[in-house]
């Protein structure tokens, strides 16, 4: 099996973020200008309606930029705070965050979810199919084999076909 290749857009976004991250304080403005130039070329060449980027170093914001329109129909510009629908990328971000918390000792991947969010787990456990023996853990949820059932206490937005096409 061949290793996955990064798309040209992803490579250029990583390059722009890297320019900012590796720059020293003395070079911060030139690095930000270079990142802005790279990001503008990504938006133009890939015909993206908008792009928002934020780079943090040691927990501090070192760069934030937005280009294009968040809402093309209403001519609303994108901002660094523009929310985007990122779909399944959330699973990867959540898994990385959980592993980082586990490394720091702030999250036990094998502990019952009851330890972290008892009200939500209580709602799951009240389901007749779950039963008292059903053990939800962060690790089991992260494997995407366990899943969360449909339940009135858990609200998930379901996008329609038109929304997905946008």
N, C-alpha and C positions, 0 to 999 in steps of 0.2 A: 504494500500500500504506500502510495506517495504521500509525503508530508504536505499538509495544506499550505498553500501559498497565500501571502497577504495580497490583497488587491492593491492596485496603484494608489487609489485614494487612501487606503489605510496606511500604506508606507509613507505617503506624503504627510498625513496627519501626525504620525509618529515622529517623523523628522521635524515637523514644526514644533511639537511639544518638547522634543529633545533639545532643540536649539535653546529654548527658554530654560529648561531644567539644568543644563550643564553650564550655562553662562554664569559668570561671577557678577557680583553687585555692580562693579564698575562697567560691565558690559550689558547691564540689564536692558537699557533702552535700545541699543542696537539689536540685541537678541529679540526683543519684542517686535521691533520693526521688521526683522527678518521673518519671524513667525507670522506676523500680519500678512506679509507678502506671500509666503507659502500658502497660507490659508485662503487668501483671495484667489490664488491660482487654482486651488482645489475647487472652490465654489464655481469659478468660471469654467474650467475645463470639464468638470463633471456635471455641470448644469444643475447644481443643488439650489433649491430655493433659499436655504439658510444653513448656517453652521454656527454653533456656539461651543466655545472651548474654555476650559479652566484648567490651570496647572497648579498643583500644590506641591510644596517642598517642606518637609518636616511639619506638616499640618498647617502651613501658612500659604495663603494665596499669593503666588508670584506672577501670575499672568491670567488675564481673562479677556476674551474678545468675542464678538459676535458679528456676523456678516449676513447680508441678505434679508429676506422678509420671512417672519414667522407666520404671517397670514398674508398670502399673495393677493387674495381677493379683496381684502380690506386695507392693503398697503401698510401693514403693521410691521415695523422693523424687529428683527431678532435682537435679543439682549443676552448677556451671559446667563441670565436667569430664566431664559425661555425653556419651558418644559417640552420635551419631545417624547413621542411614543417609541420606546426602544424594544418593545416586545420581549422575545426570549433572551436578549442580552442580559436581562435582569437576573436570570438564573446564574450566569457566570459571575456577575458582579456580587451577587449574594453569596455564592460559594467561596469566592476569594475573601470576602469580608469575614465570613464564618471561620475560615481557616486562619486568618490573621488574628481574630479574637481568640481562637483556640490556642495559637502559639503564645499569646500573651497571658493565657490562663484565665481569660474572662468568659470563655464559653467552653463547656464540656460537651463535645459532640455526641457522647453516648448517654448524657443525662436525659431524663424524661422532659419533654417540653413543658410539662406541668410545673417544673421548677422555674421556668422563665415567663410563661404566659398562662397562668392557671385558668383565667376566665375563658379564654379561647379554647383551651383543651377541654374544659368542663362542657362547653357547647358541643364539641366533637364527641365526647364520651356519652352524652345523652342520646346520641343516635342509636337506635336499636341494633343496627348492624355492627357497630363498633365493639360493644361489650367492654367489660372492665379490664380484660386482658390485653386490649389494643395498646401497644406501647409506641407512642410517637416520640422520636428523638430528632435533633437537628441532622444527624448523619443520615437517618432513614429518609427524611424529607429531601435531603440534598441529592440522593441517588435517583430521584424522580421515578422510583418504582412504587413508592407508597402512595403519594398523591394526597390531596385533600378533597374530600367529598363535597358535593353540592350541599349546602346547608344555609338556612336563612340567616344564621349568625355570621356567616362569612360572605362578604359581598365582593364579587369579582366582576369587573367590567367586561362585557363581551362585545367586541367590535363586529359590526356588520361588514359585508363585502365592500360596500362603498367606502366605508371608513378605512378599511385595510388598503384599498387602492390608492387613497390619498397619501 
